[in-house]
């Protein structure tokens, strides 16, 4: 009988609840939902269906079939997106930059930072060097605020956050 060789790997234990972090020096890390889950009342959905119904009636009357298809897809997408649970992410601030799960953002891709409070939620707003997206919003826990500010001041200037019109609309419609 031939003997099978089995390979054993030594696994170093990690404290319960803490993810295994890569070799680069992590200064601050936390896990949190990517965005806050908003509880929508049935009235929110009823209003959405009424608006979708009116737009559907308008598109049928105008015989605009492409718009009708767009309305139906938008209605389905908003329903499915609102029923999903926000994904939990691992956020890390290192000497190289910000990491969200496996995606890295070096500090030279940011212009400045600001801290925002929206109701019970806190966000780190990093002004990003992109045309289509002005800020990268990162949720964080309030108890880490001072530590985050002290660390980021070594790499980026702190600036006041200018809320955009799309932010105001998102707050109004509770997105």
Secondary structure as GFF3:
##gff-version 3
##sequence-region A 1 175
A	DSSP	beta_strand	26	33	.	.	.	ID=ss1
A	DSSP	alpha_helix	42	61	.	.	.	ID=ss2
A	DSSP	alpha_helix	65	83	.	.	.	ID=ss3
A	DSSP	beta_strand	88	94	.	.	.	ID=ss4
A	DSSP	beta_strand	97	100	.	.	.	ID=ss5
A	DSSP	beta_strand	103	106	.	.	.	ID=ss6
A	DSSP	three_ten_helix	107	109	.	.	.	ID=ss7
A	DSSP	beta_strand	110	118	.	.	.	ID=ss8
A	DSSP	beta_strand	121	128	.	.	.	ID=ss9
A	DSSP	beta_strand	135	140	.	.	.	ID=ss10
A	DSSP	three_ten_helix	142	144	.	.	.	ID=ss11
A	DSSP	alpha_helix	145	152	.	.	.	ID=ss12
A	DSSP	beta_strand	157	158	.	.	.	ID=ss13
A	DSSP	alpha_helix	165	172	.	.	.	ID=ss14
###
